Amino acid sequence: MSPSYKESLDTDAVGGANSILTNNEGIGITFPGLEIIQNPDGSSTVSPQYYIKLGTLLRIIESFLLYYDLDKKNENGSHPSILYLDHDFDKNECLTTPRHISVDPSTCIIPIDFVNISQNTNSGTSVVYFYKFSVRQYSIPIAENGVALGVNPVGETIESIDGPPEGFEEGKEIVVSSEASSGQPLYAIENNKSTLADATAAINSNASALARSGGQTISITTKTYIRTTQATVTNESQAGALKYVEKGFRSSDPYIGKTMHIYVNIGKIIEVLNNNIDGNGDVALQNFLNQLLSEMSSALCSINNFDLDYDETTNRFSIIDTAVFPLKYRTVNNVAKFNINLLKDSDNGGGSFVTNFGLKSDVFGQISNAIAMGSQTNGNTLGSNSTPISSFNEGITDRIMTVKGNVNSAKVDPNKGFYQFKEAYTRYEEFKVKVTSEDPTVGVTRNDIDLYRSSLVDLMNFDLGAYTNTNNIPGTGFIPLNLQLTMDGLSGIRQYQTFDIDETLLPNEYTNKLKFITTTVTHKIDTKGWETTINSLGVPKNNKPALSVDRDIPKIKIEIKETESSTSTNNGPSTNDLYNEAIKYKDYKYELGSNGKEITITRDGSYKGQTFKTFDCSAFVSRVLGKSRMTSEPLVVGGSNFRTLTNNLKASDLKEGDVIGTDNGPTSFDRGRRYGIDHILIVIKNPNSGQLEIWECNGPSISKYNSKSTNSFGGVKYTSLDVKIKKLNQAKNLYVSSYK
């Protein structure tokens, strides 16, 4: 180990029980609900999570875990390694945003950016409001002389609404209906305008009319409009469980993070290490790092694209984030510029050692949908950030379909984008509260990781699109254009370096819109000489100034555009929606872990050679509800009115849109789930019969049938409510929540 290994990353001195690590390179955090160990005596213990910085991990690997040249020594007495790992804490950078967060602290964590998320400007609001009606019922007994004897509250319910109601003042209780038990009209009570005091005064002012029917009771219903905000974590004093997470990841630029300062969970490191041990007990370094980086990218909401880069000139591996390249190179202008116009004469800047070039589109499957959406310049929808390609195609219109979009687009429903952003933002704030909480009843659990992941990924993609629209970042994706240059032999070119070109031969649509990043470099030396070929991908060239000088989180306006459905309080799917969606999959078969996979029957028999599409139980219910694939427990827990109905489920307990989770005892795939939910079903109303049915997709699996482990296989089916309830009540535990 070289002495430089002990150098501090900052001004902190080396210290602690393990003097190899400087302060802040390794930390322990107790998340009270993340990992609970059951002790032999029946008690339980919360297991702390231990983290080490990514740069520190690479430094340990380089210092202790590689092969070394034992015949040589460095100046400090250590033996040189056969290769080196770049663990520079300052120069290695990745993409981030002010709202960027790790959704999986069992993999890695980064600090919350309290500096930028606390800013506000006049361009909108970073506060999302939630609107409700407090609906109260009152009973007012009337004396024989017609005078109100008192106002007796009967009950109160809360009714969620989409936006500020017209004619209602926040906090003001308004009468919405009134009725006398005798049927006598109540004079001077104007519904939706009168207050409770107005109503009482009106009753007393009409005493003579009411006295003729003495002894009756007046029933009054009121509504009070309430506006609230989501509970949030907005400043350092609320960091809670994350208070020990050092801020080195955050830089002066809110969109660039320091990769080596990411805290990686030691438990995850051990898990990935065990997954990559070969038959000889060795671990391939490249495989280990690639899997670890993939897990980290997923935990960081999938906005990063980490990759390993090898520099043969320094014999060093580096971890790079290709998502950050367009941002890092936005202001880099002193790059090499190749003249590809071979027809220019020397008097007009001609002359070039480029001998040939080609420009072709390399459309990868992952971005085909983004290109389709981006061609309409409306690419930033929740969960699908196509803004870089939108900007690239600015000014170009599809002459067949002038405007097209997916179901999230504002053209389909001008309010839908707002509501979906609001839902994702709410989930984000809920998760921040959970991940910072040190309260066992609130703190983040492994179920929360699955439950919140999809919403947080959607929100991060929305943010990236918003920052691209305001020119704060030039976009995070590559434009799928491969510029290939063939030239006389040239050394020194490396992968991921950027360059520019003379654009006189490019179509006008490409002018001043692209820079290029080298993807591959090949050299050919033969009797004809030395030839170098470069392949590259385009990145957006965005030199426009940011529309806003502040670096706050993306804003969203509060105003709701009126539509026919804007006053509806039912955000769930309709009866026909659920039934029509479910019936699409009636011929799907069952396969554990499948989300639409096609499987062919190979076993001899009447089904041999037939191919079926397959689901497992949670994939089927997710698809019917129109949600991203979730496992059964997060689906059930994530609905509204989550409740336990073990051994006591009745038909009257269920309505359409309810999902039912069953715990039938320990299984191989429900280990670690708080409620042990191993199967999920959904209640759907058949519009033809008007009856409720319970739909599900259950086994056995086709793979078990093919292997002759079972003589049948299951699939999607439905059962009448009364028949299925009897069987459901035999489950060990039973849970229900609603999606309507």
N, C-alpha and C positions, 0 to 999 in steps of 0.2 A: 504494500500500500504506500503510495507516495504521500509526503507531507502535505501537499496541496489539497489532499482529500479533506483535511480538517478545516480548511479555510471557511470562514463564515460567508453566508450569502448576503448578509447585511451587517449592521454594526453590532449585532448581538454576539456575545462571546460564546465560545464552546463551553458547554457545561452539562450538568445532569449526570445521571447514573451511567449513561452510555456516551462517553466523550467523543465517539466517532461522529455522531450526528450533532450539528449545530442546532441552536434553538429554532423552533418553528419548522424544521424539516420533518419532524415526526410528531403527531398529536393523537390523543385519544378523545373520543366523543361518546357520550352515553345518550343514545336515542331510546327512550324508555319503552317503546313498543316494537322496535325493529327486530331484535333477536332475543328471544326469551328461552332460557335453558331450564328444562324440567329436572329437578334434583331427585335422587332416589327416595327421599323422604316425602315426596309429594309437593314440596315447595318449589318455587320458581325463582330464577335469578336473571336479571337483565345483563346481557353480555355487552360490554363496551365495544365500540368499533375503533380500530386502530388504523391510522393512515400514514403514508409516507409520500413525500413529493415525488413526482415522476422523474425529475432531474436527479434526485437522490438515489432512486432505484437504479437508474442507468449508471450512475457513478459507482454504486456497489457492484453491479454486474461487471463493469469494466475493470474494477480494482481486484475482484476476488473470484469471479466465476467464469473467466475465459481461459484460453490457452495462452501461455507466455513463452517468450524466447529466453530460456534459462542461460544461454551462452552470452547474453548481453545484459548490460545494466544501464539504466538512466543515470543522470547526474545525481539524483537523490538516492540512488541505491536500489530502486525498484527495477523489476524486469519489464521490458516493453511487451505490450499485449500484441497478439496477432492481428487485432483490429481495434478500432476505437469507436466510442459512442459519443455523440454530441449531446452534452448535458448542460450547455450554456443557459443559465437561467434568464439572461436578458435578451439574447438574440433570437431564440426560438419562439415564434409567435403563432397565434391561431385566431380564428374569428370568434367574436363574442358580441353580446349586446347588453344594454343595461338590465334587461329582464332575464338574461341568461341564467339558468339554474340547473343543477343536477337533479334529475327526477329519481335517481337511484343511488342513495348514499351507501348502499352495500357495494357499489362499484367505485365511485369517486365523488368528490365534492369540490365546489369552487365557492369563493366568497360571494355574498350578495352585494350588488353595486348600490350601496346606499347613497352615494354621491349624486348619481344621475337620475335615479328613479324618484328622487324627492323634488325635482324641478317641475315647474308649471309655466305655461305661456298662454297667451291669448289665442293661440291657434286651435285650441280645443281644450280637452280636459283629460287628465289621466285618472280621473275618478269616475267610476261607473256607478250609477244610482240604481236602486231597486225599489219598485213601486208596489204598494199594497193598499188594500182596503181593510180597515178594522170594522167588521160588520157586527153591530150590537142589536139585540132585541130587548124591548122594554114592555112591561105590562103596567098600565096605569088604571087603577080602579077609580070609578066615578061614584061620588056620593049621590044621594037622592036629590040633592039640590043642584046637581050637575057640576060640582066643583071637583077637580082632580085631587085625590087624597094622597098622592105620592107617585114617584116614578121608580118602579122596581125593575132593576136589571134582571133579565132572564138568562142571557148567554151571550157569548162573543166568539166569533170565528175570524180567521185571517184569510183573505182572498188575494192571491197574487195577480197583478195586472201588468200589461206590457209597458205602459208609459203614463205620463201625467194625465189624469182624466180632465176633460173639459168641464169647466164650471165648478170644480172642487178646489177649495183652498187648503193647502197643507195644514193638517192639525185641526181643521174645523169640522165638527160633527154635524152632518146634514141628514135630515129625514128623507128616506127614499120611498117609504110606504107607510100607510096608516090605515087602520081598520077598526071599526067598533064591533063588539060582539053581537050587537043587535042588527048590524047592517046599516046603522044610521050613518050618513055621510058626515065627515069631519070638515066643517067649514074653515076656510082661511088657512088651511095647512097645504102649502104648495110643495109637492114632492120635488126633491133635488135642489131646493132652495131654502126651505125653512130649517132653522136649527132646532135642537131639542127644546130649548127655552121658548122659541117661537111656537112650537107645537103645544107646549103646556099652556102658554098664554092664550092660544087659539081655543083650546078646550074650555078654559075658564071664561073666555069671552062669549062662548056659545052655551053657557050653563043652562039657559032656559030651554033650549032645544034638546039638550042631552038629558035634562031632568025628567022629561016625559017618558024616558026609558031608563029610569034610575036603576042602579045596581049593576049596570053593565061594565065591561072592561074594554079599554082601548089598547090595541097592540100596535106598537111603533117599531119600525126597523130603521136604523141609521147606518151611515157609512162615514168613516173618517179616513181621509187620504193621508197615507204615511209614505215618506221618502226616506230611505236608509242607504247607507253605503256598506260595502263588503268590509269585514274585519281585515285589516292589512298589517303588514310588517314593513315599516317605512324608514326606520332609523336604527342606528347602531345599538341603542339601548334595548331594542327588541330582538337582538340577534340570538339570544337564548342559547340553545344547544350549539349554535354555530359561532359563538363568541370567540372561540380559540382558533378559528380558521383565519390564518394570516392572509393579508390582502395583496400579496405579491403577484397574484394572477392578474389583477386589474392594473391597467396602465393609464397614462394620461389620455390616451385615445380610447373612448368607450366602446369602440368596435374591434379593438385588438387586445387579445389576452396573451399572457406569458405561459406558454405550454408547459414548461418544466415546473411551474408552480402549482399545477393541478395535483390535488391530494388523492392518491390512489389507495383504496381499501386493501389492507394487507391480506384480509381473508380472500378477496377476489384474486390477488396475485397468486396466492397458494392454490386456489381453485384452477386458474389458468395453467399454472405450472404443472399440476397433476394431470391436466388434460393433454399435455404435450410431452409426457415422458414416453420414450420409445422402449422397445423390448430390451435394450441394453442399459436402461436406466439413464439415458442421456436426454437432453432437451435441446431441440433445434432453436437457436436464439430467434431467428426470423419468424418462425411459426408462433413462438411464444409472444413476441411483441405484436405481431399482426392481430392475434386473437385479443390480446389485452387492449389494443387501440380500438378494435371494433366494439368491444364492450364499453369502453369509455365514450366513444362517439354516441352510442345508443343512450347511455345515461345522460349525456349532455344534450339531449333533445334532437340529436341527429343533424345539427347544423354544421358540424365539423366533418371533414373528410380526411382523417389522418392516414398517412402513408409513410413507408420507410424509403429513404433515398440513400443511395450509396455513392460516395465520391471517391473514385479510384485514385485521384491525385493525392488525397490525404488519408486514404484507407479508413474512412470514417462513415458510419451510419448516422443518419439524422432522421428525426421524426418531423415531418412537414404536414401542414394542413393546407390542402389545395384550395379549400374554400376561401382562404384569406388572401390568395394571390392577387385577384383583381383589386382588392382594397390596398394592399401593400404597394402595388405598382401603379396606382392611380396617379400619383404625383411624380413618378419617376420618368423623366424626359430624356436624360442623358444615356439612352440605351443604343445599342448597335442598330443601324438602319441599313438594310440590304436594298440595293437597287435591282429590282427584278425586271425593269424595262430594258430589255437588251437591244432595243431599237434606238435608244437615245444616242446621239453623237456626243463626242467628248466635249464639244463647246457648250452643250446644254446639260452638263452634269452627268453625262453618260460614262460608260466604262463600268464593268462589273466582273467579278470572278464567279457570279452565279451563272451556271450553264443551262439550267432548266428549272421550271417551277410548275406546280399544279395546285389547284384549289378545289377541294371536294367536300361534300357534306358527309360527316360521320354521325348519323342519327342513332343514338343508343336507345334501347328500349325504355330505360328509366326516365328519359326526358321527352318521349314522343307526345305525351299528353300536355306537358308544359309548352311545347312548341305550338300545338294546336290552339291552346288558350292564348299563348303569347302573341299569336299572329293578329289578335284583335285589339291589342294594347289595353286589355283590361285584366292583366294577368294576376293581380294580387287578390286572391280570394283566400279565405281562411283554410289552411291546410294544404294550399297549393300555390307556392310562390313562383310565378312565371314572369315576374316583373323584368328581369334582365333581358329576356327574349322579347317581351313587350316593347321595351325601349329600343331594342335593335330593329324591330319592325315598325317603329313609329312612322305614321304617314301612309302605310300600306293597308289597303282595304280589300277584304275578300269580296269579289264581285258577285258571288253566288249567295253567301250568307254574310251580310254586312256586319251583323253582330251576333255572336254566339257565345254561349257560356254554359257552365254547369249549374246544378241546382242551387249552388251557393251564391250565384251572381245577382247583383242588384237589379239587373233587367228582369229577372224572374220574379223577384220580390224585393222592393226597395228597402224593406225593413229587415229582411232575413240576415243580411250581412251584419247588421248591428246586433241582432239577437245572438247570432253565433259567436261573434266576438265577445259579447257580454258573458256568454256561457263559458267560453274558454278562459277569459280573464278571471271569472269567478273561481274556476277550478285552480288557476294559478295562485290566486291570493289564498285560497283554502290550503293549498299545498305548502305555501310559505309559512303559514301559521303552524301547520303540522310539523314541518321539518325543523322549525326553530323551537318548538314547544318542549319543555322539560316535564310536562304533565303526562303521566302514564295514560290518562283517559283521552288525551288529545294527540299525543305524539305520533309521528309517522310509523306505519307498519308496512310489512311486505305486501299486503293486499293493496295499500294505498299506491304503491309503485305501479302496479298494473292498472289501477283505477284511474290515475291521473295522467299517465304517460301520454296517451293519445291527445288529450286536450292541450297539454303543455307543448308538444311537438307542433300542433296546429298553430298555437299562439306565437311560437318562435318564428315559424315560417311567415306568418302574417307580419311580424315586426320587420323581418328582413325585406319583405316587399315594400313596407311603408318607408323604411330608410332609403331604399333604392328610388322610390318615387320622389323623395325630397332631396335626392343627390347627396345624401350623407355617405352612402356607400355606392359603388358603381355596379353592384350586383354580385351574387355569390356563385354563379354558375359559369361554366364554359359555354361559349357559343360553339355549336358543333360543326365548325369549319376547320378542316385539316389543311393547312398550307404546307406543302412539301417543297423544300428547296434543295436542289442539287448544285454543288459548287466545287471549285478546285479545293484541294485538301486544306482544311482549316482546323487548328487545334484550339483547345481552351473552352469549347462550347460544352455546357453542362445541362443536364436535365433540369427543368423548371426555371431556367433563365428566360428573361423576356427580351423581345426584339421588335423592331418596327420595320416597315417596308415602304418603298416608293409605291404610291397607290395609283399611278397614272393608268395602269392597265386593268385595274379592278373595276367592276360595275359600279355605277354611281351610288347604288344603295349601300355599298360597303365603305364608301369614302369617309374617313375620319371617325370611324365607329369601332375600329378594332386595333388591339395590340395582340401579339402572339406570344405564347409560352411554349418553350421547347418540351416535347414529350419524349422523343427518342433521337439519338444521334448515332449514325452508323458511318464507318469508314471502310473504304475499299481500296486496296493497294494491289496493283497488278502491273503488267508490262506497259500499260498505257499511262500509268501515273497514279496519283493519289486523288481520290474522290470522296467528298463528304456529303451525306444526305441528312437533312433535318426534317422531322415531322413535328407539327405544332398544332395547338388548339387556340382558337381566338378567345379573348376576354374582352369585355366591354371597355372601350376607351371613353371615360367620362371625366372630362375636365370642367364640367359646369360647376359653378359655385353652389353650395348647399342652399336650399330655399330658406332654411332657418339656421341661425348661427348657434342656437342652443342645441344641446345633445340629449334632450329629454326622451323619454319613452314615447312611442307613437301615440298620438291623440285620436280620440274619436268623438264626434259631435253627439250631443245628447238628443237633438231633435229627431222625432219619429215621423216619417212621411205617412200620410193617411192612406190606407188601402181598405178594401172591404173587410179583410180579416183582422185589421189591426186592433180591434176591440175584443177579439176573442181571447179568453183566458186559457183555452185548451191548446197547449203546445204539443200534445202527443199525437200519434198517428190516428187516423180515423178507422172506423170498423172495416170499411172496404180496403183501406191501405194495408192493414195487418193481414186480412184474409187473402187478398190478392197476392201479397208478397209471399205468404206461406205456401200458397197453392203452387207457386212456381217450382218449389223444391220437393214436391210430393214424391218424386221418383228418385231422389237422392238416397244413397245408402250410407251406412255408418262406418267410420274409420276414425279411431282415436287420434287426435292431433291434426286432423285434416280440415282444410278451409276451402274446399272445392276441388281437391285433387281427384284426377281420374284414375281408377284402378280396374284392371282386367281380371276376370275370373280365370284362373289357371287350373282349378281342380276339376277332375272329371265329373260330369253330370250335366243336367239340363241347362245350367248357366255358363258352361265352359265357353270361353271366347268372348263373352259379353263384357262390355266396358261400362262402368257406372261412375258418375260423379259422386263425391262423398263429402260429408260433414261429420264433425263430432257435435255433441249437444250444444256447446256454447257457440260454435261457429254458426249453427243454424239459427239460434235465437238472436245472435248479433246481426245476422243478415236480415232477418224479419224486421228487426227494430231499426234497420238502416244505420247501424253503428259499426265502427271499426272493430275488428276481431278482438274480443276480450275473453278471458277465461271465465268460468261459471261464477266463482265467488265475487269478483269485482262487479260483474253484471248485476247480481242480485243485490249486493250491498249498495251499489251506485244508484238504485232507483229511489223514488220518494217513498215515505212512510214504511221504511224497512222495519219488519217485525218478526217475532218468533211465534209460530203456531204449532209447535210440536204436539202430535197426538190429538190435536183439537181443531183440525181444519174442517170448515163447513162450507157448503156452497155459497152461503150468504157472505162469507169472508172475501170472496173473489169477484173481480170484475175484469172486463176486457183490458188487456195491456198489462195485467199483473204477471210478474215472473216468479216462479217457485223454485227454490233451491233445496235440494235434499242432501242430507248427510247420512249415508248408509253404512258408516263405519270406516275405518282406516283403509286407504288405497295407496297405490304407488305414486299417484299423481296429485293427491291433495295434501301431501306432507307439508307442514308449515303454514297451512291456511288456518286463519283464526277460527272460522266456523266449520271447517271441515267439509264445505260444500263440494260434492263430487258429481252432481247432475243438475241440469236446469231445464225447466219447462216453461211454456208461455200460454196464457189464457187468451183465446181468440173467439170472437163472436162470428158464427156462420151467418152471413147475410141472407142465405136462402132459407134456413130453418129458423133463424132468430135465436138459436140456442148457443150457449157458451160451450166451447170445446177446449181441451187441453192438448196442445201440440208439442211434439218433442222429436228429437233424433237420438235413438239409442241403439245399443249393440245387440248381438256381437259384431266385431269388426270383420270386414271382408278379408283382411290379412290372416286372421285366425281361421276363417273358413278355408282359405287357400292352403294353409298349413295343416289342415285337418284337425285343428285343436277344438273345433266345434262343427256341428253339422248344419248350421244356419248362419245367416247374417241379418243384421237389422237395418233400419233406415228411418226416414221421416214418417211419422204416423200421428193420428189424432184419435182421441177417446172422449166420450161424453163426460161432462163434469162429474156427475154423480158416481159413475163407475170408477173413474180414476181417483177420486178423493179417498175411497176406501183403501186403495193400495198405498196412496201417499201417506196416510196416517200410520202406516207400518214402519216408516223411516225412523231412524234413530233421532234425527233432528230435522225440523222443517222451518224454512224461512221464506218470507214473501215480501216483495216490494212492487211498486207501481211505476209504469212508464206512460200512463195516461192521466 
